[in-house]
Amino acid sequence: MVNCCGLVSEKNEPVPLKSISVELQVRDHVASVRSCLQYVNEEERPLEAVFVFPLPADAAVCHFSARIGEQEIVAEVQDRQSARDQYDDAVSSGQQAFLLEESEESSDVFKLSVGCLSPGQNASITIVYIIELSVQADHALRFCLPAVLNPRYTPAASAAGVPEVSSASVIPYTLSLSVEVRSSDRISRLESSCPLDPLEFLDAQHTHASVNLSPGHRFDKDVELFLYYENSHQPSAEVEAAAPAAPSGSLMGDPALMISLYPEFPADVMSSLASQGEFIFVVDRSGSMDCRMHHGNDAQMRIESARDTLLLLLKSLPMGCYFNIYGFGSHFESFFPQSVVYSEDTMEEALKRVKSMSADMGGTEILQPLKHIYSQPCYPDHPRQLFIFTDGEVWNTKEVLDLVKSHVYSHRCFSFGIGEGASTALITGMAREGSGHAQFITGTDRMQPKVMQSLRFALQPAVDNISVDWTVPEGVTVDMLSPPINALFQGQRALIYAQIKGQSSGKTEGAVTVKYRLKDQPVTNQLQFTLKPTEDTGLTIHQLAARSVIRSLEQEERAGGADTENIRKRIVELSVQAGVSSAHTAFIGVNKDSKQTVKGPLLQRSVPVARMFQMSAMRCAPMRMCANSHDTLRSAIVFKRKKCSAAMAPQMAFCSAMHEAEPQKDPLLQLVSLQKAAGFWELNASLAAVFGKTEDQVTNQKAAQVDVSVWATILALIWLYAFKSDQQDEWQFVAMKAASWIRSQKLDGLSQCVCDGNALLGCQVTEDALGI
């Protein structure tokens, strides 16, 4: 019998990774993350440990070292193939060696190889990366320490490489996390998806604070932190001094500048949202969408939450726009052959099909539906807006991103990662390349408010003719390092990296001006900054800037052309110079000072990571640990993903039966489902039931001269504002359509009608609040 407790694999073999300790240092909206991994070889023979793990897609890995006893080996960044050859040569000759490299298919997966640990030997591995913290809808800055790595679905016909992943139902190593925050702004609070010790302020101004993850956390789910500043939308500029030894004129040899802007659009423009557009909703219907949203007993299935979200979206679209819905898995299908005009008939037809949507389409292949969508001609004067919902991972992330980028001028892409382990490379990458916005729905997050925020962005007028101008003293020039800004959204941060060249004899002030057009109105946002470097920033800004340039070059290389070899050389040169990871480099460290070589046949052990592929209340059988070749391990992964649906069919049927007793429908969703496409409600027993009344009770309170639909619509609005104000993000567009429809009816005696409605529902909502 396999012992499932303690530090063993599923074959009862000792697992060499014992613990992970993480130190997170946040400075304003940039984080530095130091992870220390403790390995012990408890076996009787020399050991090679292989650990494949996730990192945020936008992270810049900038340090890798190992300590064995008193000996510390600091790894260098080298050309990837050269680093691999050195590692193989060292291990085969019995030397201790360490290799850290990025997955060739996806920038958010890394592979760490720890070679030639002698029996009983300890090794401490340190990895440092830096990252920009993303801004959330409620203005929080989000940090995610990913623990979960979903296997990448690979179609059977593909021979492409899949990251080598071992998984286990019980993760045999522990996690400790300490957080230190320093900010130019007052820290309001810090929240987490995991239990934290109390936040401790280290100064009277509340600009310096620390907190620890509560003891006992098993690293089986992502750790999310949400940091709130009092003035999070304050534009800022930070100059970082050049690296002392770097040659002048190089990226590392000149000061680097990071600008953080929060565009504010004119109020009169923002008050009128667009009434045109083509809205295409692309929904993952692979088998894993039949998992729960979180671990709580009241958690919805992911596909159920997606259905509820589609209901809200369909009810919120403006009349006269175009729309379509795609479902995808191993294959794809669309509700309509091409996008159709939004009307009562097309909306109702779509809603009927949404109700029957299931997680029954196999694996996760997103490339083909995207190609099909992009092959469809766009409608003049109806900008295409793509909404993509997925919980999975794909093997060809970079190919997907390149496709999205190639169509950036014909659409905007809004992406949503559902559940633990959704690929940050895929989700953030699609939004970045598609000039849209990315959202992650994890833990107990509700999908609906996040999606509706993105719909608000999609309905905002598109910003065009974006330009960035610099005003600097004579003798100084500024080179933009960031890619051109393709998208700006109200209140959302725009980051700009730049290199400052030359010197000024006198003035130390500069300014950056961002100009753009919004609904044919010119808009200007400007920020003043000092050229004097900020103290104690290290090389964080330089390395983030280098990471940005490297990613742009990698994409340029994948686009093909005659100059790919020179581009590759530039990537390697910049990666080595800045000391950050890339697709063509790796960190390599060899213990050349070891007095003796390790002898004997070398075992290989794959360290498991948490894996979120649950079928309803049941887990798929965990994948066996593979201690032999990578090909065998890869086969196990592909077999697991392909066979799970069929093998689990009886269990899935059982789980489906468990969920057949559908819970009572949310009153808000019930109300929204009854609204007509034009924005009004009809008075019937179902609507009255939402108000807790009978149809007769509602009808008898209506004034004789008031139209029945107007009365029903006013009551619905009053109910929303009175009883569901805390969920206004979810129904704001539904209410806007309703208010617009009421205004179009030009009703006499509207004020009295609102008073009668308040009396019936026991509320005190004003006519002004209703927007009618």
N, C-alpha and C positions, 0 to 999 in steps of 0.2 A: 504493500500500500504506500502511495506517495505521501510523504509528510508535507502538508500544505502550510505548516507554520515554520518560523525561523528563516534563516538566510539561505534558502535552497531554491533551486529551479524546479521545474515540474518533473525533471528526471532525478530529483533528489540530489542534484549537484550544487555545491556551494556557489553562491552568487558573489562576485568580488566587490561590488559596490555596496558600502555600508551606510553612508550618510551623505547628504548634501547640505551645506550651509551657505546661505546667500546674504550678502551685504548690499543693500540698495541705498545709493546716495542720490538724492534729487536736488538739483539746483534749478530753481524756477520751473521750466517745462522740459528739462533734459535730465535723463537718469543715467547713472553709471551703475552697472550690476556686476558684482564680483561673486562668482560661484566657486566654492571649494568642494571637490568630490573626493571622498576617502575610500580608497581601495585596499583590500587585504586579500592575499592569496592564502586560503586555508587548506589548499590541496597539497598533495605530496609531490607534485611535479610542477615545473615552470608553467606559467600561465600567460595567455594573451587575452585581454578583456576588450570586447567591442561594445560600445554604447552609442546607439543612435537616438538622438533626442531633438525636440523642437526648440527653436528660438524665434522671437518675433521677426517677421520678414524684413523689417526696416532696421534691424540691429546691425551695428558695426562691431564685429569681434576684433578687439585691439590688443589682447594679451593672452598668452597661454604659457603656463609653466608647470613644472612638476617637482615635488620634493620627495626624495627617498632618503630616510634617515636625516642626516645633516646636509646632504647634497641637494642643491637646487639647480634644476636645468630650466633655463628660460628659452622658449622656442622662438625660432625665427620664421618670418614669412618668406616663402620661396615659391618658385614655379611649381605647380601642382605635381607634375610628373617627376620632377627632380626630387621633391619632398617624398613622394611615394617610393622612389627607388632607394633613397637614403634609409627610409624606414625598413623596407624589406631587407636591405643589406645588413642593417644593424641587428634586426631580429634574427635573421638566419645565422649570423655569426655569434649570437648569444649575448649581444649588448642590449641594454635597456633603452627603449625608444618610445616616443609619444607622437602621435599624428592626429591633427584636427583638420577636417576638411568639410566644405559645404557640399550638399547634395548637388549633383549635376542637373537634376530635374526641377528642384524647388529650393528657393533661397531661405526657407524657414526650417530646414532640416540639416543637422550636422552629425557627423560621424566621428567619434573619438576612439582611437585605438591605443591601448596601453600594452606595450610589448615586453615580454620577458620579465615578469615578476617572479622572483625566486620563491620557493615554498616558505610560507610564513612571513613574507615581506609586505610592508605597508608602502603605499604611494598616495601622496596628496596632490591632486590635480587642481590648478586654479585657472579659470576662464573668466575674462573680463570683457563685457560688451557695453556699448553706449547706445542710447535710443532716444528719440523725441517722444514725449508723451502725447497721446492723442486727446483731442477735446471732445467731450460728450455733449449730449443735448442739454443737460442741466449745468453745463459749463465746468464740470469736473474734468480733471486730468486723469486719464486711465493708464495704469500700468498692469500688464498681465505677465505673470511668470508661468509659461505653458508647461504643464506636466503631461498633458495628454497628446499622444501622437496617433492619429487615426491612420490605419494602413491605406496607402494610395491604391485606389481601384485601377486595375490595369485590364483593358479588354484582352480577351484570349488571343486575338490575332496579332497583338503588339508584342514586339520583342524588346521594347524599351526597358531601361533599367528602372527598378523600383527600389526605393530606400530599404535597406535591410532592417526589418523591425522585429524584435522579439517582444512578446507581450505576456502579461500574467494577470490573473484576477486579483492577486494580492501582491502589492509592491513591497519588496523586502528591505527598502531603505527609507530613512526618515529625512525630514526637511526641517531646517531652522532658518528663520528669516528675520533680519534686523533692518530697520528703515530709518534713515536720517534725512531730514528735509531742511534745506536752506533756501530762502526766497527773499526777493526785494519787496514782496507783497506780504501782508499778514496772512497767516495760515488760519483758515476757518475751521476745518475738520478733516479727518481722514477716515474713510470707511473701507470695508473689505468684504469679500464673499466668504472669508474664513475668519474664525475667531481671532481677535487681536487683544493684546494687553492694552491698558489705558494709554492714550496719547500723552506724552510728557513734553511740555514746552521748556526749552532750555534758555530762553531770554524773555525779558519783560515785554518786548514788542511783538511776540508771537510770530517771529520770522524764522525761528530755528526750533525744530522739534524732532523727537524720535519715538519709535514704537516698535514692538516686536510681535511676531506671530506667536500666538499662544502655544505652549508646548503640546506635543502629542499629535501634531498634524501628520497624517499619512499622505504622502505625495501622490494621491490618486486622482486629483482634479486640479484644474488651473487655479492659481492664486491671483485674484484680481484686487487691486487697490484703486480707490477713487479719492483723489486729493482735491480739496476745495480751497481756493484762495478768495480773499474778500473782493479783489478787483481783477478777476482772471482775464478780462478782455482789454487789459491795458497794453497798448503796443510797446515793444521794447527793442533795443538794439544792443548787441554785445560784441566788442572787438577783442580778439585773442591774439596775444603776442606770438611771433614766429617761433618755430623750433630752433634752438640755439645752433645746432650743428648743420642744419639744412641750408643748401645753397640759395642765395637771394634770387628771386625770380621764379623759384619753384613754388608749388602750392604750399608746402610745409615751411618754406623759407620766407614767406611774407605773412603779415598779419591777416587773419581771417575774420570775417564779419558775419554775424547771424542776425537777421531782421525778422521779427515776429509782428505781423500785422493782423488786425481784425477789421475788415472792411465794413463800413456802416453805410447802407444804402439810404437814399432820400425816402422819407416817410410816405410821401404821396405816391411814389412808385410801388412801395411795398404793400400799400393798402389795396391795390387791385392785382390779384393773382391772374395768371394767364388762363384763358378759356380755350386755348388751342393746344394741340400736341397729339403725338401717337404714343400710347403707353403700352408697353409690352412686358408682361409679368412672366418670368421664367422660374418654375418651381421644381426643385429636386423631389423626385418621387422614388428614389432608390430605397432599398429595404431598410436602411438605417434611419429613415424618417419615421419609422414605427417605434422609435425609442422615445422615452419620456424627456421632457424639456429639462428636468432636474430630478434630484433624488427624493423629493418630498412626496408624501402620499397623495397630495392633491394635484400633482403635476399632470398637465396635458401631454398627449402624444405630440410629437413635433408636427406631424401631418395635420392634426386637428387644429393646432395653433395657426398653421399656414392657411387652412381653410377659413378660419375666423378672420384672419388678416385680409385675405382676398375679398371677403364680404365687405369689410370696411373700405377697402380700396375701390371696389366696384361702385359702391354707393357714393364715394367721394369725388368721382371723376366729373369734370364739367361736361354739360351737354354739347354735342357737336364735335367732340374730340374723336380720335380713333383709338381702338384698343384690341389686344389679343392676349391669350394666355397659353403658355407652353408648359408641358410637363416633360421631364427627362429622367432617364436612368441609363440602362444599356442601349435604349433607343429613345426616340422622342415623338411627341405628338402635339398638335396645336388645336385649340377649340375651333378656330376658323382657318380656312386656307390662306387668308391674308387678313390684315387688320380691318376691322369693320367700324362704321360710325356708331358712336355711343348713343343708344336710344333705349326706350323702355323695353322693346322687344329683344334687342341684342343683350342688354343687361340681364334680363330674366333668363334667357337661354344660357348665358355664361354661369349664372348662379346655380342653375340646375346641375350643370356639369361640375361645378366646384364642390357641391354637396357629395358627389360620388367619387371624388378624387381619393386615391389610396396610395400607400407606399408600396407599390407592386411592380416597379419597373426595373428591378435588378440593380446594376452597378451605377457608377457616377461618371458618365461621359458627357461633358458639357460642350465640347468643341463643335460637334456636328449641329446641334440646335442653334448655336451662335452663328455658324456659317450659313445656315438656312435663313436666319433672321436678317443677316447682313446682305443676303442676296436679293431680298425683297426691296423694291423701290420705295423710297421715302415719299410721303405726301407733302406737296408744297405748302408752306406756311404752317406745318404741323411738326415741330421738332420732335425727333424720336427720343423717347426716354425709356431706358431698359432697367427693369428691376429684377435682380437675380437672387434667389433664395436657395441656399445649400448648406447642408451640415457635413458634407463629405470632403474628400481630398481627391485630386486627380493626379495622374502620373505625369501629365504634360503641361504643368502650370505655365512654364515660360512660353510655350506655343499658344496657349489660350490668351495670355497677356499681350503677346505680339499681335494677335488677331484683333483684340479690342482696340489696341493703339492704332492699328492701321485704318480703323473706321471712326477715329475720334472726332473728325470734322462733320460727321453725319448723325451723331447721337451723343447722349450722356448716359453713363452706366452707374447705377446705384446698387450696391451689393450688400448682402446680409449673411453673416456667418451664424449658423444656428447650433447651439450646444457646445460642449467641451470639445476641443480638438479641431475645430474648424480651421482650415489653413489660413494663416495670416497673409502668406504670400499670395494666395489666390484672391482672398476677399479684398484686402487693401490694394492689391495690384490692379484688379479690374476697375475699382473706383478711381484710382490714380490715373491709369491709362485712358479711362473713359470720361475723364473730367467730371466725375460724380462724387459720391460720398459713401463711405463704408460704415457699417454698423455691425456690432457683435451682440448676439442675444445669448447670454449664458446664465447659469444658476436660475434664480427665480425671476429674472427679467421677463417682462411681458413684451412680446414681439410687436404688438400693435402701436404703442406710442413711438417706438423708434422708427418703424416703417412710415408712420404718418409724418414724422419730422422730415424724412427724406422726400416724401411726396410734396411737402411744402417747398423744399429746395427745388424739386423738379418743376413746380408751378411758378417759381420765381422767374422773372424775365432773365433770359440768358445774357451774361456779360460778354461783350466782345471788344475788339480793338484794345486789348490789355497791353500796356507798355510800362516799363520800369525805367525811370531816369534818375541819375545821380548828380548831386551838386557837391563837389569837393574842392578843397583849396588847390591852387596852381601847383603843379609838380606831382600831384596825386591822381591816380586813375583807379577805377574799380572794375574788375572783371566778374561778371555773374558766373557762378559755378552751378547754380540750380538750373534744372530744365525750365523752359519758358512756362509762365503761368497760363494754364488753359481754362481754369475755372475759378470763380470766386462766388462765395455764398454769404449771405447776410450773417454777420456774427461769427463766421468760421475762420479759424486761424490760417494765414498764408505764411509759410516760412521761406525765406530767401537766404541762400549762402553766397558769399562773394569773397574775392581775394583783393586786398588793398595793395597796390603797387606804388613805388616811389615814396618821396618824403616831402613834407611841406616845411618851409622855413619859419612860418609863423602860425597861421590859423590851425586849430585842431577840431573844428566843427564841420560836419557834413550833413547831408539830407538825402533821403530817398523819397521819390514821388511815384506813386502808382496811379496811372490814369486809365480809364476805361469808359465805355459807353454802355448805358443801361436804358433800354427803351428809348433810344435816340437822344438821351440826355448825357452830356459829358459829366463825369464824376472824377474828383481828384482826392486822393488820400495821401498825406505827407507825414513823414516822421523825421525829426532832427536826431542826430546822434553825434557822439564824440569819437574822434579817431584814437583817443588814448586807450590802450588795452586795459581790460578788466583784470584784476589780480586773481591769482589762484584758480584759473580755469584749466590748467594743464594744456592738453592738446585736444580737448573734447570737440570743440567747434571745427578744428582742422580735420579731424578724423570723420566727423559726420559729413562735412563738405566733401571729403574724398570719397566716402561711401556713395554720396549722391552722384558724383561724377562717374564713378565706376559703374553704377547701375545703368546710367545713360549710355555709356560706352558698350556695356554688355548687350543692351538691346539693339544698339546700332550694329554690332557685330552679327547678331542673329538675323538681322534684316538682310544680310548678304551684301555682295558687292565685291569690287576688286581690291579693296583696302583692308580686308578682314584681318590679315596677318599683322599689319601695322597697328590696328586697333587692339588686337590681343596683346601685342608688346606694350602698348600704352597702359593697358589694364594691369599687367604684371608689374610694370615699372611703378605705377602710382600705388598699387597695393603694397609693394615692398617698401616704398618710400614712406608711406603713411602708417604702415604696420597694421592694416585692416584687411579682413578677409575678402575674397572675391571668388568667382567661379573658376578662375585659372590659377589660383594660388592655394597654399595650405600652410599651416603652422607645423613645423617639425622640430623636435628636440631629441637629441641623442646623448646618453650619459657616457661620454668618452673617457671619464676619469675613473670609472669603476675598475677596481683592482682585479676582479676575476670575471670571466664570462660565465653565462648561465648555460649549463649542459643538460642534455636529456630532451626527449620529444616534447614539443610545445602543445599544450591544450589550448583550445579556443573556447571562450565563454561569452555568450551574448547577454548583456544586461537588459532585463525587461523594463519597458516603460508602460505607464497606464494606457489602456486602450478602451475607447468608448464605443463599443459596437454591441449594444444590448438589444435584445428582442423583447420589447415590452418589459414585463417583470422578470424575464429570464435572460441569462447570459448565453451567448454562443459559447461552445466549449473553447477554452483558451487554446491558443496555438502552442504546439510543442516547441521547446527550446531547441535550436539547431546548433550543434557544436561542430559541424563539419563545414562544407564549402558554402560560399555565398549563394551559389546556384541552387543548392538544396533549400536554403532558407527562402530564397526568392520564390521557388516553386510552392513552398508551404504557404506563403502569403497569398499568391494568386489563387491557389486551390481554395484557401479559406474563404476569400471574398466571393469566388464564383459559386462554391458549393453551399455556402451558408443558407441561402434562400431556400434551396431545395431540401437540404438536410433538416432545416428547422421548420419545414412546412407544418408538421403536426403541432409543434409547440406554438408556432405563430397562430395557427387556427385556434388553439386553446386560448392564447392571449386575446385574440380578437373576440372570442366568445365572452371572455371576462369583461370586455369593454362594450358589449352590445347594449347593456343597460345604460343608455345614454343619460348623463346627468342633466339636471334641470338647466335649461338654456339661460345664459346670462341675460338679464332684462335689457341691458344696453344693446347687446347684439340682436335681441328680439325686436327692439324698437327700430334699429337701423335696418334690419332685414325687411321691414314693412314699408320703408320709404320708397317712393317712386323715383325714377331716374331724373325727372324734372325738379325734384326737391320737395314735393308735398306728400302728405299722408292721407289715406282714405280712412274714414271712421268705420271701424268694425269691431267685433268682439275681441279679436287678438290685440288690437291697439289698446282697447279699454282695459284689458287684463294687465298690460304693462303698468298702467296707472293704478291698478288695484281696484278697478271699478267694473260695473257691468256696462254693456253698450247702451242700455236705456238710461242709466244714470248720467252718462256723458252726453247723450243726445238731448236729454231734458233740460240741461243747463245752457244749451246753445240759444243765443238770441235769434229771433225769427228771420231777420234780414241777413244773417251771416251764412255764407256758403259752408257746407258741411266740411269740405276739404280744408278750407281756411281755418275753421275751428279746430279740426284735428291737428293741423300743422302748428298752430299757436300752442296748443296743449303739449305737443311733443317738444317744442322748444322750451317751454316753461319747465317741463319735467327734466330735460337735460341740464339746464342751468341750475335748477334747484337741487337735484338729487345726484347728479353725476359730474359736478364741477371739478372733482379731483381727477377725472379722466378726460378733460377737455381736449387734450392733445389728440385723443383718438376720434372724437366726433366733431372737431372744429369745422371740417369741410362739409360734413353732413348738415350742420347748422347754418353755414354760410349759404348753401344751396337753398335751404328752406327759407331763410330770411329774404334772399333775393326773389324767390317765387312769391312770397307774401307781398313784397313791395310792388311786384308787377301786377298784382290784383287790384291795386288802388282802392283799398277797402275804406269805406266810411265807418266811423265808430270803432276804430282799431283799439283805442285806449280802453273803451268799455269792454271790448272782447278780452283784452289782456287781464283786466280786473276780474271778469267772470271766470277766466281760466285759473287765476290764482286762487279764487274762492273755492273752486271745485277741487283743486289739488292741494289746498292748504299751504300755499307758498306766497312769497312776496317778491317776485321777480319783476323788475321795472321794464317798461317798453324799451328804454335806451339799451339796457343790458342785452336784450334779445336782438338788437341790431335791425329792427324793422321800422 
